[in-house]
């Protein structure tokens, strides 16, 4: 089932690009399979076919779209251990983690199917005509959301299933009514080939227009650049580094027409330890955060890379215990040799900065494997942190920095110096929170999700989830890349004025044939 050819309009296609293979990052050995890098002709054909498919798919109906999404989930499930084993081999992630990620992937496909089937997500708003209004009559105006066109999705390195070929970006774009062209992440081409096969099978079984899905390989940057700049691309979704996201934004600025670029570019996810909880249970907090820092070798965009607190005996005990736990954390394979090298370089560079003190690093290294993470935690004074912007840059891996403030005012200053974040966490007794209103207001202003007494790693896929934040965490803080709200990235509002009822989309017709929730004359109703 691992076919190394590109998929163009649900059809395996030979191309002339340079072939490459996947590696096992824990051993450095090549894995089975050769994958043909796409060429310029493949990009053009994929977007041509997607544009043609859009003419049909955008109005194909909720029931058929929902059926397609559920069929994809079913086909992925049927791949079972074959898919799980390949994803584990290409990512270095444990089988248990991949199994859970497979469940998340199929679950969010079904979640979007439910959303589409229910139908109210289109946000239908109706203001009926008022012909007798004085001094001027009012027209009949009806508005709803419609899909924008072909969407380019970039697979992410750290989620070979849930943020990849059939991940949340693809699921939400297909749910909105947009065809998808996936640019495969070169770290897991075999995993992508299997999922692409599943989507092909689902499209065929449900009678989708062929151009609804394409999947292109490339071990470099040329294909991605052409996809972003192609005039038939109408939106781009990307999860990855700040450097990668900004490169896509700059490419989009070279286009003749402006399109939305939805980039989720990482975060250091500050954690604030308030005194009452910190002094009551420093060892418990240390255990909780040692586990969060090192989860998945720290390769989450929600990794707690920054811990802030006012100097106290409780903080000293927390720091000592966290250091002990980090030192005894076994190493783990990082996702790619490049990610491992980047982690080594950045963590070494920041440890050479003035005022930084290394608390501990892992002493348990698996020397029989390669690209092994070395967990580390350091500390610095709040004054040094505020004055040195390098200390607030993301280090992708099992790393965290403790910032020690002299008092609450200095703690607030350190938080105010931060840029946009995906998450911010407060560890506190509820009784002490009213004393920190300025601090809490500041956190809300800089982040997309504020957590109380938890850890930032772990993102629930649900309607209320917000996974995004002010720049540079994301390119547009108004949207989320996780949960049902992700669908709103790929739609735009259109109003119909003074149209006959029979000519309107069903969502806006007077009888409400789809039985969805609508705002009619300022009242929400299904009538």
TORRO-829935 format. One record per residue (C-alpha): residue number from 1; residue in one letter; x, y, z. Coordinates in Angstrom, 3 decimals. Example, Ala and Ser with C-alpha at 12.3 -4.5 7.8 and 13.67 -1.06 7.14 Angstrom:
<recs>
> resi; resn; x; y; z
> 1; A; 12.300; -4.500; 7.800
> 2; S; 13.670; -1.060; 7.140
</recs>
This chain:
<recs>
> resi; resn; x; y; z
> 1; X; 0.000; 0.000; 0.000
> 2; X; 3.029; 2.302; 0.239
> 3; X; 3.068; 3.813; -3.233
> 4; X; 5.872; 6.339; -3.689
> 5; X; 4.174; 8.171; -6.554
> 6; X; 2.499; 11.513; -6.088
> 7; X; -1.290; 11.623; -5.924
> 8; X; -2.823; 14.145; -8.314
> 9; X; -6.608; 14.328; -8.317
> 10; X; -6.910; 11.002; -6.459
> 11; X; -4.711; 9.331; -9.108
> 12; X; -1.168; 7.995; -8.696
> 13; X; 1.025; 9.934; -11.113
> 14; X; 4.630; 9.556; -12.299
> 15; X; 6.692; 12.754; -12.068
> 16; X; 10.236; 13.782; -12.916
> 17; X; 11.354; 15.055; -9.527
> 18; X; 14.257; 13.726; -7.455
> 19; X; 13.395; 10.620; -5.423
> 20; X; 14.222; 10.265; -1.720
> 21; X; 13.727; 7.781; 1.129
> 22; X; 12.664; 8.008; 4.761
> 23; X; 14.944; 7.236; 7.691
> 24; X; 14.444; 5.837; 11.160
> 25; X; 15.634; 8.798; 13.289
> 26; X; 16.569; 6.527; 16.203
> 27; X; 19.024; 4.484; 14.103
> 28; X; 19.740; 6.650; 11.080
> 29; X; 18.927; 3.697; 8.802
> 30; X; 16.980; 4.058; 5.561
> 31; X; 13.457; 2.656; 5.559
> 32; X; 11.784; 0.806; 2.699
> 33; X; 10.309; 2.835; -0.117
> 34; X; 11.349; 5.467; -2.615
> 35; X; 9.282; 8.627; -2.970
> 36; X; 9.277; 10.705; -6.134
> 37; X; 9.651; 14.406; -5.525
> 38; X; 7.018; 16.417; -7.373
> 39; X; 7.859; 18.826; -10.178
> 40; X; 6.350; 22.057; -11.425
> 41; X; 3.972; 20.261; -13.791
> 42; X; 2.602; 18.220; -10.889
> 43; X; 1.870; 21.372; -8.875
> 44; X; 0.106; 22.995; -11.810
> 45; X; -1.995; 19.917; -12.546
> 46; X; -2.959; 19.394; -8.898
> 47; X; -4.220; 22.963; -8.609
> 48; X; -5.951; 22.850; -11.984
> 49; X; -7.830; 19.714; -10.918
> 50; X; -8.605; 21.167; -7.471
> 51; X; -10.064; 24.288; -9.064
> 52; X; -12.293; 22.155; -11.300
> 53; X; -13.351; 19.967; -8.377
> 54; X; -14.242; 23.027; -6.318
> 55; X; -17.038; 23.860; -8.743
> 56; X; -18.754; 20.633; -7.685
> 57; X; -17.480; 20.024; -4.161
> 58; X; -18.422; 23.433; -2.728
> 59; X; -22.131; 22.627; -3.149
> 60; X; -22.012; 18.846; -2.918
> 61; X; -24.213; 18.821; 0.166
> 62; X; -23.680; 18.221; 3.860
> 63; X; -24.630; 14.548; 3.801
> 64; X; -22.121; 13.654; 1.094
> 65; X; -19.309; 15.692; 2.654
> 66; X; -19.946; 14.077; 6.032
> 67; X; -19.945; 10.653; 4.392
> 68; X; -16.593; 11.396; 2.762
> 69; X; -15.014; 12.462; 6.062
> 70; X; -16.322; 9.383; 7.871
> 71; X; -15.109; 7.148; 5.047
> 72; X; -11.592; 8.589; 5.406
> 73; X; -11.679; 7.800; 9.133
> 74; X; -12.824; 4.248; 8.406
> 75; X; -10.101; 3.672; 5.804
> 76; X; -7.409; 4.969; 8.171
> 77; X; -8.690; 2.651; 10.905
> 78; X; -8.449; -0.299; 8.525
> 79; X; -4.739; 0.406; 8.031
> 80; X; -4.272; -0.476; 11.712
> 81; X; -0.864; -1.764; 12.753
> 82; X; 0.609; -1.190; 9.290
> 83; X; 0.103; 2.559; 9.654
> 84; X; 1.044; 2.675; 13.326
> 85; X; 4.272; 0.752; 12.753
> 86; X; 5.365; 2.894; 9.820
> 87; X; 4.587; 6.161; 11.641
> 88; X; 6.558; 5.003; 14.686
> 89; X; 9.512; 3.987; 12.509
> 90; X; 9.595; 7.319; 10.637
> 91; X; 9.129; 9.558; 13.691
> 92; X; 10.945; 7.746; 16.484
> 93; X; 7.776; 8.154; 18.571
> 94; X; 6.575; 5.197; 20.660
> 95; X; 3.787; 2.968; 19.364
> 96; X; 1.502; 4.016; 22.223
> 97; X; 1.801; 7.678; 21.275
> 98; X; 1.111; 6.912; 17.590
> 99; X; -1.873; 4.748; 18.511
> 100; X; -3.355; 7.644; 20.456
> 101; X; -2.626; 10.037; 17.606
> 102; X; -4.366; 7.735; 15.151
> 103; X; -7.453; 7.840; 17.372
> 104; X; -7.270; 11.621; 17.494
> 105; X; -6.996; 11.777; 13.698
> 106; X; -10.012; 9.586; 13.028
> 107; X; -11.919; 11.232; 15.856
> 108; X; -11.520; 14.728; 14.474
> 109; X; -12.557; 13.556; 10.997
> 110; X; -15.785; 12.229; 12.522
> 111; X; -16.162; 15.402; 14.581
> 112; X; -16.105; 17.524; 11.428
> 113; X; -18.525; 15.109; 9.765
> 114; X; -20.951; 15.705; 12.630
> 115; X; -20.451; 19.471; 12.336
> 116; X; -21.150; 19.449; 8.608
> 117; X; -24.150; 17.181; 8.947
> 118; X; -25.797; 19.341; 11.616
> 119; X; -25.175; 22.382; 9.420
> 120; X; -25.522; 25.402; 11.697
> 121; X; -21.798; 26.168; 11.407
> 122; X; -22.485; 28.200; 8.230
> 123; X; -23.675; 31.056; 10.497
> 124; X; -26.803; 31.902; 8.507
> 125; X; -28.138; 35.389; 9.265
> 126; X; -31.409; 36.691; 7.834
> 127; X; -32.781; 40.223; 8.001
> 128; X; -36.164; 40.139; 6.276
> 129; X; -37.395; 42.947; 4.079
> 130; X; -39.237; 45.850; 5.623
> 131; X; -40.994; 47.473; 2.651
> 132; X; -42.996; 49.851; 4.871
> 133; X; -40.049; 51.106; 6.915
> 134; X; -39.867; 54.911; 7.171
> 135; X; -38.084; 56.873; 5.869
> 136; X; -36.551; 54.136; 3.653
> 137; X; -37.663; 50.554; 2.983
> 138; X; -35.222; 47.793; 3.934
> 139; X; -34.152; 45.127; 1.461
> 140; X; -34.224; 41.429; 2.282
> 141; X; -30.618; 40.498; 3.140
> 142; X; -29.390; 36.990; 3.933
> 143; X; -25.806; 36.022; 4.706
> 144; X; -23.874; 32.794; 5.255
> 145; X; -20.365; 31.392; 5.051
> 146; X; -19.124; 29.780; 1.836
> 147; X; -15.844; 27.930; 1.030
> 148; X; -12.994; 29.906; -0.524
> 149; X; -11.349; 27.367; -2.862
> 150; X; -8.304; 25.053; -3.031
> 151; X; -6.343; 24.876; 0.229
> 152; X; -2.671; 23.909; 0.517
> 153; X; -1.808; 21.987; 3.694
> 154; X; 1.762; 21.463; 4.915
> 155; X; 2.337; 18.314; 6.971
> 156; X; 3.928; 18.868; 10.403
> 157; X; 7.038; 17.059; 11.632
> 158; X; 5.824; 16.324; 15.179
> 159; X; 2.376; 14.892; 14.371
> 160; X; 2.730; 12.425; 11.469
> 161; X; -1.021; 11.725; 11.588
> 162; X; -2.983; 14.399; 13.465
> 163; X; -1.335; 17.385; 11.731
> 164; X; -0.491; 15.735; 8.455
> 165; X; -2.186; 14.317; 5.354
> 166; X; -5.589; 13.680; 6.953
> 167; X; -5.019; 15.838; 10.034
> 168; X; -7.001; 18.740; 11.388
> 169; X; -6.110; 21.157; 8.595
> 170; X; -7.204; 18.748; 5.881
> 171; X; -10.323; 17.659; 7.779
> 172; X; -11.482; 21.218; 8.429
> 173; X; -10.774; 22.336; 4.845
> 174; X; -12.703; 19.396; 3.397
> 175; X; -15.526; 20.051; 5.871
> 176; X; -15.766; 23.653; 4.686
> 177; X; -16.148; 22.544; 1.068
> 178; X; -12.571; 23.184; -0.123
> 179; X; -10.399; 20.729; -2.079
> 180; X; -6.994; 20.050; -0.499
> 181; X; -3.460; 19.705; -1.847
> 182; X; -1.123; 18.296; 0.815
> 183; X; 2.586; 18.984; 0.695
> 184; X; 3.973; 15.930; 2.522
> 185; X; 6.530; 16.452; 5.284
> 186; X; 9.718; 14.710; 4.098
> 187; X; 10.253; 13.082; 7.508
> 188; X; 7.313; 10.702; 7.124
> 189; X; 6.594; 9.986; 3.454
> 190; X; 5.652; 6.339; 4.013
> 191; X; 3.099; 7.278; 6.663
> 192; X; 1.737; 9.901; 4.285
> 193; X; 1.557; 7.391; 1.435
> 194; X; -0.607; 5.093; 3.544
> 195; X; -2.970; 7.893; 4.581
> 196; X; -3.111; 9.192; 1.009
> 197; X; -4.168; 5.699; -0.065
> 198; X; -6.945; 5.815; 2.562
> 199; X; -8.231; 9.169; 1.292
> 200; X; -8.207; 7.903; -2.295
> 201; X; -10.257; 4.871; -1.291
> 202; X; -12.712; 7.057; 0.611
> 203; X; -13.092; 9.502; -2.269
> 204; X; -13.778; 6.686; -4.691
> 205; X; -16.267; 4.985; -2.381
> 206; X; -18.260; 8.177; -1.820
> 207; X; -18.161; 9.515; -5.373
> 208; X; -16.149; 12.644; -4.740
> 209; X; -14.793; 14.742; -7.650
> 210; X; -11.249; 13.507; -8.227
> 211; X; -9.590; 16.897; -7.791
> 212; X; -10.818; 17.094; -4.196
> 213; X; -7.482; 15.630; -3.011
> 214; X; -3.873; 15.684; -4.165
> 215; X; -0.659; 14.852; -2.301
> 216; X; 2.821; 15.915; -3.390
> 217; X; 6.275; 14.850; -2.160
> 218; X; 9.345; 17.058; -1.948
> 219; X; 12.517; 16.714; 0.084
> 220; X; 13.274; 20.426; -0.299
> 221; X; 11.409; 23.718; -0.589
> 222; X; 10.636; 24.214; -4.281
> 223; X; 7.255; 22.469; -4.352
> 224; X; 6.039; 24.215; -1.212
> 225; X; 7.081; 27.588; -2.570
> 226; X; 5.292; 27.023; -5.874
> 227; X; 2.136; 25.870; -4.084
> 228; X; 2.019; 29.012; -1.937
> 229; X; 2.636; 31.366; -4.850
> 230; X; 0.282; 29.626; -7.298
> 231; X; -2.639; 31.905; -8.155
> 232; X; -5.158; 29.060; -7.880
> 233; X; -4.240; 28.465; -4.232
> 234; X; -6.779; 30.272; -2.040
> 235; X; -5.427; 29.537; 1.469
> 236; X; -2.475; 27.855; 3.177
> 237; X; -2.305; 25.990; 6.500
> 238; X; 1.029; 25.296; 8.214
> 239; X; 2.169; 24.000; 11.605
> 240; X; 5.858; 24.282; 12.370
> 241; X; 8.655; 26.667; 13.261
> 242; X; 8.667; 30.458; 13.252
> 243; X; 11.329; 30.385; 10.533
> 244; X; 9.250; 28.085; 8.323
> 245; X; 6.014; 29.971; 8.892
> 246; X; 7.580; 33.345; 8.147
> 247; X; 9.110; 31.965; 4.948
> 248; X; 5.621; 31.000; 3.742
> 249; X; 4.207; 34.397; 4.685
> 250; X; 6.948; 36.123; 2.700
> 251; X; 6.293; 33.889; -0.303
> 252; X; 2.605; 34.770; -0.146
> 253; X; 3.476; 38.461; -0.184
> 254; X; 5.020; 37.938; -3.632
> 255; X; 1.674; 36.862; -5.085
> 256; X; -0.447; 39.143; -7.242
> 257; X; -3.514; 38.303; -5.151
> 258; X; -3.647; 38.270; -1.353
> 259; X; -4.688; 35.044; 0.382
> 260; X; -4.878; 34.001; 4.049
> 261; X; -1.828; 32.136; 5.380
> 262; X; -2.661; 30.308; 8.606
> 263; X; 0.604; 29.478; 10.346
> 264; X; 0.942; 28.050; 13.842
> 265; X; 4.570; 28.753; 14.659
> 266; X; 5.216; 27.604; 18.211
> 267; X; 5.474; 29.115; 21.644
> 268; X; 7.377; 28.908; 24.934
> 269; X; 4.128; 28.604; 26.907
> 270; X; 4.908; 30.418; 30.180
> 271; X; 3.941; 28.782; 33.475
> 272; X; 3.482; 31.029; 36.513
> 273; X; 3.912; 29.438; 39.930
> 274; X; 2.089; 31.516; 42.531
> 275; X; 3.321; 31.359; 46.154
> 276; X; 0.569; 29.506; 48.015
> 277; X; 0.566; 26.429; 45.763
> 278; X; 4.326; 26.538; 45.213
> 279; X; 5.107; 26.569; 48.941
> 280; X; 2.472; 23.926; 49.727
> 281; X; 3.641; 21.266; 47.266
> 282; X; 6.913; 22.061; 45.461
> 283; X; 7.772; 18.382; 44.908
> 284; X; 4.368; 17.602; 43.391
> 285; X; 4.632; 20.556; 41.026
> 286; X; 8.150; 19.502; 40.033
> 287; X; 6.980; 15.988; 39.168
> 288; X; 4.085; 17.323; 37.110
> 289; X; 6.309; 19.680; 35.128
> 290; X; 9.225; 17.289; 34.669
> 291; X; 6.769; 14.968; 32.937
> 292; X; 5.343; 17.765; 30.792
> 293; X; 8.747; 19.153; 29.770
> 294; X; 10.025; 15.760; 28.637
> 295; X; 6.810; 14.360; 27.128
> 296; X; 7.527; 13.212; 23.566
> 297; X; 11.140; 14.430; 23.943
> 298; X; 9.703; 17.923; 24.395
> 299; X; 8.573; 18.052; 20.770
> 300; X; 5.243; 19.777; 21.291
> 301; X; 4.392; 23.351; 20.353
> 302; X; 2.801; 23.527; 23.822
> 303; X; 5.906; 22.399; 25.709
> 304; X; 6.347; 24.433; 28.953
> 305; X; 9.586; 26.170; 27.994
> 306; X; 9.364; 28.894; 30.630
> 307; X; 8.559; 28.767; 34.353
> 308; X; 8.262; 32.016; 36.322
> 309; X; 7.996; 32.585; 40.079
> 310; X; 8.976; 34.937; 42.906
> 311; X; 12.020; 33.856; 44.930
> 312; X; 11.051; 31.726; 47.934
> 313; X; 12.057; 28.612; 49.831
> 314; X; 9.289; 26.776; 47.982
> 315; X; 10.840; 27.770; 44.642
> 316; X; 14.244; 26.515; 45.831
> 317; X; 12.728; 23.126; 46.693
> 318; X; 10.833; 23.018; 43.403
> 319; X; 13.998; 23.784; 41.434
> 320; X; 16.051; 21.149; 43.233
> 321; X; 13.424; 18.445; 42.720
> 322; X; 12.855; 19.393; 39.082
> 323; X; 16.595; 19.176; 38.501
> 324; X; 16.743; 15.739; 40.098
> 325; X; 13.912; 14.449; 37.926
> 326; X; 15.337; 15.929; 34.723
> 327; X; 18.732; 14.367; 35.429
> 328; X; 17.157; 10.917; 35.663
> 329; X; 14.951; 11.265; 32.559
> 330; X; 16.015; 8.799; 29.845
> 331; X; 16.855; 10.196; 26.430
> 332; X; 14.513; 9.644; 23.493
> 333; X; 14.832; 9.824; 19.729
> 334; X; 14.022; 13.216; 18.276
> 335; X; 11.911; 13.435; 15.145
> 336; X; 14.652; 14.125; 12.616
> 337; X; 18.426; 14.605; 12.601
> 338; X; 17.801; 18.260; 11.730
> 339; X; 15.540; 18.810; 14.737
> 340; X; 18.070; 17.054; 16.979
> 341; X; 20.908; 19.230; 15.666
> 342; X; 18.859; 22.389; 16.062
> 343; X; 18.038; 21.467; 19.664
> 344; X; 21.700; 20.784; 20.428
> 345; X; 22.745; 24.098; 18.911
> 346; X; 20.082; 26.311; 20.485
> 347; X; 20.295; 24.804; 23.962
> 348; X; 24.097; 25.124; 23.938
> 349; X; 23.936; 28.707; 22.707
> 350; X; 21.451; 29.841; 25.330
> 351; X; 23.419; 28.203; 28.134
> 352; X; 26.369; 30.414; 27.210
> 353; X; 24.317; 33.574; 27.795
> 354; X; 25.238; 35.788; 30.754
> 355; X; 23.393; 35.053; 33.984
> 356; X; 22.145; 31.590; 33.026
> 357; X; 22.756; 28.703; 35.432
> 358; X; 22.281; 25.094; 34.343
> 359; X; 20.253; 23.278; 36.998
> 360; X; 20.431; 19.806; 35.475
> 361; X; 20.562; 17.824; 32.263
> 362; X; 19.728; 14.195; 31.615
> 363; X; 22.417; 11.697; 32.565
> 364; X; 20.544; 8.722; 31.093
> 365; X; 21.523; 8.645; 27.418
> 366; X; 20.837; 5.684; 25.152
> 367; X; 24.183; 5.485; 23.363
> 368; X; 22.981; 2.588; 21.204
> 369; X; 20.637; 4.974; 19.378
> 370; X; 21.205; 8.260; 17.532
> 371; X; 19.524; 11.680; 17.601
> 372; X; 18.856; 11.307; 21.316
> 373; X; 17.343; 14.174; 23.275
> 374; X; 19.111; 15.475; 26.367
> 375; X; 16.550; 17.055; 28.697
> 376; X; 17.770; 20.192; 30.436
> 377; X; 16.527; 22.890; 32.793
> 378; X; 18.252; 26.168; 33.683
> 379; X; 17.455; 29.294; 35.675
> 380; X; 17.985; 33.030; 35.344
> 381; X; 17.008; 36.185; 37.200
> 382; X; 14.000; 38.132; 35.979
> 383; X; 16.182; 41.182; 35.300
> 384; X; 18.490; 39.167; 33.035
> 385; X; 15.508; 37.587; 31.307
> 386; X; 13.836; 40.928; 30.596
> 387; X; 17.028; 42.416; 29.177
> 388; X; 17.916; 39.482; 26.885
> 389; X; 15.383; 38.680; 24.131
> 390; X; 17.266; 35.508; 23.178
> 391; X; 16.097; 33.902; 26.407
> 392; X; 12.459; 34.083; 25.322
> 393; X; 12.973; 32.297; 21.991
> 394; X; 11.540; 28.803; 21.561
> 395; X; 13.897; 25.834; 21.919
> 396; X; 12.050; 22.890; 20.383
> 397; X; 12.829; 19.950; 22.652
> 398; X; 12.898; 18.914; 26.333
> 399; X; 14.085; 22.265; 27.649
> 400; X; 12.744; 24.734; 30.195
> 401; X; 14.011; 27.926; 31.791
> 402; X; 13.113; 29.033; 35.330
> 403; X; 12.845; 32.823; 35.712
> 404; X; 13.301; 34.008; 39.293
> 405; X; 11.741; 37.363; 40.223
> 406; X; 12.509; 39.401; 43.344
> 407; X; 8.865; 40.388; 43.815
> 408; X; 5.448; 40.384; 42.159
> 409; X; 6.112; 43.652; 40.295
> 410; X; 9.211; 42.141; 38.705
> 411; X; 7.270; 38.985; 37.872
> 412; X; 4.671; 41.098; 36.062
> 413; X; 7.403; 42.925; 34.149
> 414; X; 8.853; 39.603; 32.973
> 415; X; 5.444; 38.486; 31.717
> 416; X; 4.841; 41.819; 30.002
> 417; X; 8.114; 41.372; 28.094
> 418; X; 6.811; 38.231; 26.381
> 419; X; 5.539; 38.016; 22.814
> 420; X; 2.383; 36.144; 21.752
> 421; X; 1.932; 32.605; 23.057
> 422; X; -0.224; 29.569; 22.322
> 423; X; -0.776; 28.929; 26.028
> 424; X; -0.109; 30.397; 29.450
> 425; X; -0.570; 28.451; 32.694
> 426; X; -1.181; 29.608; 36.264
> 427; X; -0.515; 27.246; 39.150
> 428; X; -2.308; 28.719; 42.168
> 429; X; -4.652; 28.228; 45.070
> 430; X; -7.935; 29.770; 44.039
> 431; X; -7.943; 31.979; 47.123
> 432; X; -4.767; 33.771; 46.041
> 433; X; -5.869; 34.553; 42.476
> 434; X; -7.694; 37.842; 43.329
> 435; X; -4.322; 39.285; 44.357
> 436; X; -2.950; 38.877; 40.836
> 437; X; -5.495; 40.559; 38.556
> 438; X; -2.860; 42.586; 36.654
> 439; X; -0.816; 39.452; 36.010
> 440; X; -3.866; 37.489; 34.855
> 441; X; -5.023; 40.302; 32.550
> 442; X; -1.558; 40.424; 30.980
> 443; X; -1.594; 36.690; 30.319
> 444; X; -4.982; 36.911; 28.623
> 445; X; -3.660; 39.651; 26.346
> 446; X; -0.716; 37.600; 25.057
> 447; X; -2.088; 34.086; 24.697
> 448; X; -4.738; 31.957; 23.030
> 449; X; -5.425; 29.574; 25.947
> 450; X; -5.073; 30.301; 29.668
> 451; X; -4.792; 27.194; 31.855
> 452; X; -5.371; 26.932; 35.598
> 453; X; -3.560; 24.230; 37.567
> 454; X; -2.722; 21.972; 34.667
> 455; X; -0.006; 21.542; 32.067
> 456; X; -0.022; 22.997; 28.539
> 457; X; 0.927; 19.737; 26.801
> 458; X; -2.187; 17.977; 25.610
> 459; X; -4.716; 19.774; 23.398
> 460; X; -8.326; 18.616; 23.614
> 461; X; -10.041; 18.399; 20.216
> 462; X; -13.425; 19.992; 20.871
> 463; X; -15.623; 22.923; 19.914
> 464; X; -14.302; 25.259; 22.617
> 465; X; -10.586; 24.669; 22.010
> 466; X; -8.437; 27.614; 20.940
> 467; X; -5.084; 26.576; 19.480
> 468; X; -3.517; 29.762; 18.228
> 469; X; -2.452; 33.058; 19.718
> 470; X; -1.059; 36.509; 19.032
> 471; X; 1.953; 36.743; 16.715
> 472; X; 4.447; 35.076; 16.622
> 473; X; 2.552; 32.092; 18.046
> 474; X; 0.307; 32.243; 14.986
> 475; X; -0.129; 34.484; 11.969
> 476; X; -3.775; 35.232; 12.793
> 477; X; -4.880; 35.043; 16.411
> 478; X; -8.579; 35.146; 15.465
> 479; X; -8.526; 31.487; 14.430
> 480; X; -7.758; 28.058; 15.849
> 481; X; -6.119; 25.080; 14.145
> 482; X; -7.691; 22.569; 16.559
> 483; X; -11.371; 21.906; 17.197
> 484; X; -14.451; 22.638; 15.122
> 485; X; -13.562; 26.340; 14.984
> 486; X; -10.751; 25.421; 12.560
> 487; X; -13.312; 25.265; 9.749
> 488; X; -13.711; 29.064; 9.794
> 489; X; -10.240; 29.565; 8.337
> 490; X; -11.406; 28.370; 4.926
> 491; X; -14.684; 30.209; 4.434
> 492; X; -15.855; 33.745; 3.754
> 493; X; -19.211; 35.500; 4.225
> 494; X; -21.494; 36.196; 1.261
> 495; X; -24.778; 38.135; 1.425
> 496; X; -27.745; 37.660; -0.931
> 497; X; -29.950; 40.733; -1.303
> 498; X; -33.543; 40.645; -2.590
> 499; X; -33.339; 37.178; -4.151
> 500; X; -36.354; 34.980; -4.737
> 501; X; -36.575; 32.258; -2.119
> 502; X; -36.237; 29.350; -4.554
> 503; X; -32.950; 30.770; -5.884
> 504; X; -31.321; 31.021; -2.468
> 505; X; -29.032; 28.374; -0.934
> 506; X; -31.076; 25.964; 1.205
> 507; X; -29.448; 27.349; 4.342
> 508; X; -31.114; 30.726; 3.673
> 509; X; -34.499; 29.672; 2.339
> 510; X; -37.570; 30.752; 4.306
> 511; X; -38.721; 27.229; 5.174
> 512; X; -35.294; 26.305; 6.627
> 513; X; -35.283; 22.913; 4.846
> 514; X; -32.024; 21.861; 6.548
> 515; X; -33.435; 22.603; 10.028
> 516; X; -30.336; 24.518; 11.158
> 517; X; -29.988; 27.263; 13.725
> 518; X; -30.184; 30.701; 12.102
> 519; X; -30.299; 34.295; 13.280
> 520; X; -33.556; 35.684; 11.873
> 521; X; -34.340; 39.330; 12.595
> 522; X; -31.879; 39.238; 15.521
> 523; X; -33.348; 36.068; 17.095
> 524; X; -31.764; 32.617; 17.007
> 525; X; -34.293; 30.079; 15.785
> 526; X; -34.850; 26.918; 13.750
> 527; X; -38.205; 28.173; 12.542
</recs>
